Amino acid sequence: MKQQRGMALLVVLLLLAVMVTMASSMTQRFRMEWQRTYNQQLHLQNYWYLLGSEALITKVLIQDLKDNPEKTSLAQYWANEGQIFPVETATLQGVVRDSQACFNLNSLSTTGSGSGSGSGSEETTTSASALYRANVFRQLLISLKVEDYRAQQITAALQDWLDDNTTARSLGAEDSEYEALPHPYLPANGLMQDVSELRAVKGVDAALYRQLLPLVCAIPEKTLQVNINTLRTIQAPLLAALFLNNISVDDARNILEQRPREGWNSVAEFLELGTLSNTAAAGDQVQSALTIKSFYFLATLQAESDHYQTRIVSLFQRQSNNQVTVIRRHFGGVE
């Protein structure tokens, strides 16, 4: 009898242990599902807050365009930094950068250069422009203490990355070089969609990529138009490179530090500066590579709710009808 009661007690204890285990598992799963649902709710809330931030930036850019349609400068509303907007259950912050205050990597694309039914002079002009842009990028690398030969290799590899063929140019890199890597991949053979693609180009290591990041960008055009009114002092190496390093980085930094608060009124006014009097070696190409008006802006926005952060990077474009639209956005990532 005692043995039967002992077995019954053992069965009860086993059942209790199973029930406790199941209850614990169910509670844990419920907590995980609740947390997942809560995170999704926060993400969705932040998503709409960020879209609202985009709408605000669009209005600001349109207003700046109305106030001064012929000039873009750091004195305008879009360039204000350090503002934090507290909204219901969240905090919004972000920064807007001029995407023409940098070297457009896509300007090194030579696809279509010299083709078509144009005259021989047009082909020569196109080739001269392409050569100038390649020299600017090479000089930019040199100003970052990259050896000249390596700078030539990286420039050629980047041109091969952007063109639409699989024929490697001298010192360049095409399919075969990338396929031979331990983790093979293929070059894009087209315009870059994001500046992060530069990291995949042969010869660009992590250290060089970090150095180049404040100086380069990727906009959906093959032109090189750098706004001298929105360049920052940290970007002095780019300004020196535009003059093919005929001015020093220190001179370029001094020029930017002494820039009028609302910027120069024209490229011609800028080129009349005494520091630039001995830059004829850069040729006429430098004038066409400079501008005082921008059409592309990159906004990095962040919303935080209950320690949950959502980040979005949006590319804005000013249209010919004086409107501003978001032409590209992506979520997540880090600076």
C-alpha positions as CSV (number, residue, x, y, z in Angstrom):
1,M,0.0,0.0,0.0
2,K,2.8,2.4,0.9
3,Q,4.6,1.5,-2.3
4,Q,1.4,2.4,-4.3
5,R,1.1,5.7,-2.5
6,G,4.8,6.4,-3.2
7,M,4.3,5.7,-6.9
8,A,1.3,8.0,-7.0
9,L,3.2,10.7,-5.3
10,L,6.0,10.3,-7.8
11,V,3.6,10.5,-10.7
12,V,2.0,13.6,-9.2
13,L,5.5,15.2,-8.9
14,L,6.4,14.3,-12.5
15,L,3.1,15.8,-13.7
16,L,3.7,18.9,-11.7
17,A,7.3,19.2,-13.1
18,V,6.0,18.9,-16.6
19,M,3.2,21.4,-16.0
20,V,5.7,23.9,-14.5
21,T,8.1,23.4,-17.4
22,M,5.2,23.9,-19.9
23,A,4.0,27.0,-18.0
24,S,7.5,28.5,-17.9
25,S,8.0,27.8,-21.6
26,M,4.6,29.4,-22.5
27,T,5.4,32.4,-20.3
28,Q,8.8,32.8,-22.0
29,R,7.3,32.5,-25.5
30,F,4.5,35.0,-24.5
31,R,7.1,37.5,-23.4
32,M,9.1,37.1,-26.6
33,E,6.0,37.5,-28.8
34,W,5.0,40.5,-26.8
35,Q,8.4,42.1,-27.1
36,R,8.5,41.3,-30.8
37,T,5.1,42.9,-31.3
38,Y,6.1,45.9,-29.3
39,N,9.3,46.3,-31.3
40,Q,7.3,46.1,-34.5
41,Q,4.9,48.7,-33.2
42,L,7.8,51.0,-32.4
43,H,9.4,50.4,-35.7
44,L,6.2,51.3,-37.6
45,Q,5.8,54.4,-35.4
46,N,9.3,55.5,-36.1
47,Y,8.9,54.8,-39.8
48,W,6.0,57.2,-40.1
49,Y,7.9,59.8,-38.0
50,L,10.8,59.5,-40.4
51,L,8.6,59.9,-43.4
52,G,7.2,63.0,-41.7
53,S,10.8,64.2,-41.3
54,E,11.3,63.8,-45.0
55,A,8.3,65.9,-45.7
56,L,9.7,68.6,-43.4
57,I,13.0,68.6,-45.2
58,T,11.3,68.8,-48.5
59,K,9.5,71.9,-47.5
60,V,12.7,73.5,-46.1
61,L,14.6,72.8,-49.4
62,I,11.7,74.2,-51.4
63,Q,11.7,77.3,-49.2
64,D,15.5,77.8,-49.6
65,L,15.1,77.4,-53.3
66,K,12.4,80.1,-53.4
67,D,14.5,82.4,-51.2
68,N,17.6,82.1,-53.4
69,P,17.0,80.1,-56.6
70,E,20.5,80.8,-57.9
71,K,22.7,79.9,-55.0
72,T,23.1,77.1,-52.4
73,S,25.1,77.8,-49.2
74,L,25.6,76.7,-45.7
75,A,23.8,79.8,-44.5
76,Q,20.4,78.4,-45.6
77,Y,17.9,76.6,-43.4
78,W,18.7,73.1,-44.7
79,A,22.3,73.3,-43.3
80,N,21.2,73.8,-39.7
81,E,22.7,71.1,-37.5
82,G,22.2,69.8,-33.9
83,Q,18.4,70.2,-33.8
84,I,16.4,67.6,-31.9
85,F,12.7,67.4,-32.3
86,P,10.8,65.8,-29.4
87,V,7.4,64.4,-30.6
88,E,4.9,62.2,-28.9
89,T,6.7,59.2,-27.4
90,A,9.7,59.7,-29.6
91,T,12.7,62.0,-30.4
92,L,13.7,62.9,-34.0
93,Q,17.1,64.1,-35.1
94,G,19.1,64.2,-38.3
95,V,21.5,66.0,-40.6
96,V,21.3,67.1,-44.2
97,R,24.3,67.2,-46.4
98,D,24.8,68.7,-49.9
99,S,25.5,65.7,-52.2
100,Q,27.3,68.0,-54.5
101,A,29.8,69.1,-51.9
102,C,31.9,65.9,-52.7
103,F,33.5,64.1,-55.6
104,N,30.8,62.2,-57.5
105,L,32.2,58.7,-58.0
106,N,29.9,58.1,-61.0
107,S,31.6,61.0,-62.8
108,L,34.4,58.5,-63.6
109,S,32.1,56.5,-65.8
110,T,33.3,56.6,-69.3
111,T,30.4,54.7,-70.8
112,G,29.2,56.4,-73.9
113,S,32.1,58.9,-74.0
114,G,33.1,59.9,-77.5
115,S,30.3,57.8,-79.0
116,G,27.4,58.7,-81.1
117,S,27.2,60.9,-84.2
118,G,28.9,63.9,-82.6
119,S,31.8,65.8,-84.2
120,G,35.4,65.0,-83.5
121,S,35.7,68.1,-81.4
122,E,32.9,66.9,-79.2
123,E,34.7,63.6,-78.7
124,T,37.9,65.4,-77.8
125,T,36.1,67.5,-75.3
126,T,34.4,64.5,-73.7
127,S,37.8,62.7,-73.5
128,A,39.4,65.8,-72.0
129,S,36.6,66.0,-69.3
130,A,36.9,62.3,-68.5
131,L,40.7,62.6,-68.2
132,Y,40.4,65.6,-65.9
133,R,37.9,63.9,-63.6
134,A,40.2,60.8,-63.4
135,N,43.1,63.1,-62.6
136,V,41.1,64.9,-59.9
137,F,40.3,61.5,-58.2
138,R,43.9,60.4,-58.5
139,Q,45.2,63.7,-56.9
140,L,42.6,63.3,-54.2
141,L,44.1,59.9,-53.3
142,I,47.6,61.4,-53.4
143,S,46.5,64.2,-51.0
144,L,45.5,61.4,-48.6
145,K,49.1,60.0,-48.7
146,V,48.3,57.3,-51.2
147,E,51.3,56.4,-53.4
148,D,51.0,57.6,-57.0
149,Y,51.1,54.1,-58.5
150,R,48.5,52.8,-56.2
151,A,46.3,55.9,-56.8
152,Q,46.5,55.1,-60.6
153,Q,45.5,51.5,-59.9
154,I,42.5,52.4,-57.8
155,T,41.4,55.1,-60.3
156,A,41.5,52.6,-63.2
157,A,39.8,49.9,-61.1
158,L,37.0,52.3,-60.3
159,Q,36.6,53.3,-63.9
160,D,36.3,49.6,-64.8
161,W,33.8,49.1,-62.0
162,L,31.6,51.8,-63.6
163,D,31.9,51.0,-67.3
164,D,29.6,48.6,-69.1
165,N,32.2,46.2,-70.5
166,T,34.4,43.4,-69.1
167,T,37.7,44.6,-70.7
168,A,40.2,45.7,-68.1
169,R,42.0,48.9,-68.8
170,S,45.7,49.3,-68.0
171,L,46.2,48.9,-64.2
172,G,42.4,48.3,-63.9
173,A,40.4,45.3,-62.7
174,E,37.5,43.4,-64.3
175,D,35.7,40.1,-63.7
176,S,38.7,37.9,-63.6
177,E,40.4,39.8,-60.8
178,Y,37.3,39.7,-58.6
179,E,36.5,36.1,-59.4
180,A,39.9,35.1,-58.2
181,L,39.3,36.5,-54.7
182,P,38.7,34.1,-51.7
183,H,35.1,35.3,-51.7
184,P,34.5,36.1,-55.3
185,Y,32.0,38.6,-56.7
186,L,31.6,40.6,-59.9
187,P,32.0,44.4,-60.5
188,A,28.7,46.3,-61.1
189,N,29.6,47.5,-64.6
190,G,27.2,50.4,-64.0
191,L,26.7,53.5,-61.9
192,M,27.0,53.2,-58.2
193,Q,23.8,53.3,-56.2
194,D,25.5,54.1,-52.9
195,V,28.9,55.3,-51.9
196,S,29.4,52.1,-49.8
197,E,30.1,50.2,-53.1
198,L,33.5,51.9,-53.2
199,R,34.6,49.5,-50.5
200,A,34.2,46.6,-53.0
201,V,36.5,48.2,-55.6
202,K,39.9,46.6,-55.9
203,G,42.6,48.4,-53.9
204,V,40.2,50.2,-51.6
205,D,40.8,48.9,-48.1
206,A,38.9,49.8,-44.9
207,A,41.4,52.5,-43.8
208,L,41.3,54.3,-47.2
209,Y,37.5,54.0,-47.4
210,R,37.1,55.8,-44.1
211,Q,39.4,58.6,-45.3
212,L,37.5,59.0,-48.5
213,L,34.0,58.8,-47.0
214,P,33.7,62.5,-46.1
215,L,35.0,63.5,-49.6
216,V,33.1,61.3,-52.0
217,C,29.5,60.5,-52.9
218,A,27.4,58.7,-55.5
219,I,24.6,60.6,-57.2
220,P,22.7,59.3,-60.3
221,E,24.6,61.4,-62.8
222,K,27.9,61.2,-64.6
223,T,28.7,64.8,-64.1
224,L,31.1,66.4,-61.7
225,Q,29.7,69.6,-60.2
226,V,31.2,70.5,-56.8
227,N,29.5,73.3,-54.8
228,I,32.2,75.6,-53.5
229,N,29.7,77.3,-51.2
230,T,28.9,74.1,-49.2
231,L,32.3,72.5,-49.0
232,R,33.5,72.2,-45.4
233,T,37.0,72.7,-44.1
234,I,37.4,68.9,-43.6
235,Q,36.9,68.7,-47.4
236,A,39.9,70.9,-48.2
237,P,41.7,68.0,-49.9
238,L,38.9,67.8,-52.4
239,L,39.2,71.5,-53.3
240,A,43.0,71.1,-53.7
241,A,42.4,68.1,-55.9
242,L,40.0,70.0,-58.2
243,F,43.0,72.3,-59.0
244,L,45.1,69.1,-59.5
245,N,47.0,70.0,-56.3
246,N,48.3,73.2,-57.7
247,I,47.2,74.7,-54.4
248,S,48.1,73.0,-51.1
249,V,45.5,71.5,-48.8
250,D,46.4,74.2,-46.3
251,D,45.7,76.9,-48.8
252,A,42.4,75.2,-49.7
253,R,41.4,75.1,-46.0
254,N,42.2,78.8,-45.6
255,I,40.0,79.6,-48.6
256,L,37.1,77.7,-47.1
257,E,37.6,79.3,-43.7
258,Q,37.6,82.8,-45.3
259,R,34.5,82.1,-47.4
260,P,31.7,84.8,-47.1
261,R,29.0,83.7,-44.8
262,E,26.5,83.3,-47.6
263,G,29.0,82.0,-50.1
264,W,30.4,83.3,-53.3
265,N,27.9,84.8,-55.8
266,S,29.5,83.1,-58.8
267,V,32.3,80.7,-59.8
268,A,34.0,83.6,-61.6
269,E,34.1,85.5,-58.3
270,F,35.6,82.5,-56.5
271,L,38.3,82.1,-59.2
272,E,39.4,85.7,-58.8
273,L,40.8,84.9,-55.4
274,G,44.5,85.7,-55.1
275,T,45.4,82.3,-53.9
276,L,44.1,80.8,-57.1
277,S,46.1,83.1,-59.4
278,N,48.7,80.4,-60.3
279,T,46.3,77.5,-61.1
280,A,46.3,77.8,-64.9
281,A,47.7,74.3,-65.1
282,A,44.3,72.9,-64.1
283,G,42.9,74.2,-67.4
284,D,39.4,75.2,-68.2
285,Q,38.0,72.0,-66.9
286,V,38.1,73.2,-63.3
287,Q,35.7,75.9,-64.0
288,S,33.1,73.5,-65.4
289,A,33.6,71.3,-62.3
290,L,32.6,74.0,-59.9
291,T,29.1,75.4,-59.1
292,I,27.3,77.5,-56.5
293,K,23.9,75.7,-56.9
294,S,23.1,72.2,-55.8
295,F,20.3,69.8,-56.8
296,Y,21.0,66.7,-54.6
297,F,20.9,66.5,-50.8
298,L,21.4,63.5,-48.5
299,A,19.6,63.3,-45.2
300,T,20.5,61.0,-42.4
301,L,17.5,60.8,-40.0
302,Q,17.0,58.9,-36.8
303,A,13.9,58.3,-34.6
304,E,14.2,56.9,-31.1
305,S,11.3,55.6,-29.1
306,D,11.8,53.8,-25.7
307,H,15.5,53.2,-26.6
308,Y,14.5,51.6,-29.9
309,Q,16.2,53.4,-32.8
310,T,15.2,53.5,-36.5
311,R,17.5,55.1,-39.1
312,I,16.8,56.2,-42.6
313,V,19.1,57.7,-45.3
314,S,17.2,59.6,-48.0
315,L,18.5,61.2,-51.2
316,F,16.5,64.3,-52.3
317,Q,16.6,65.9,-55.7
318,R,15.5,69.4,-56.8
319,Q,13.5,69.1,-60.0
320,S,13.4,71.5,-62.9
321,N,9.9,72.6,-61.8
322,N,11.3,73.8,-58.5
323,Q,9.9,70.8,-56.6
324,V,11.9,68.4,-54.4
325,T,11.4,64.7,-54.3
326,V,13.0,61.7,-52.6
327,I,14.6,59.6,-55.3
328,R,16.2,57.0,-53.0
329,R,16.0,55.8,-49.4
330,H,17.3,53.0,-47.3
331,F,16.8,51.9,-43.7
332,G,19.2,50.9,-41.1
333,G,23.0,50.9,-41.2
334,V,25.5,52.9,-39.3
335,E,27.4,56.1,-39.9
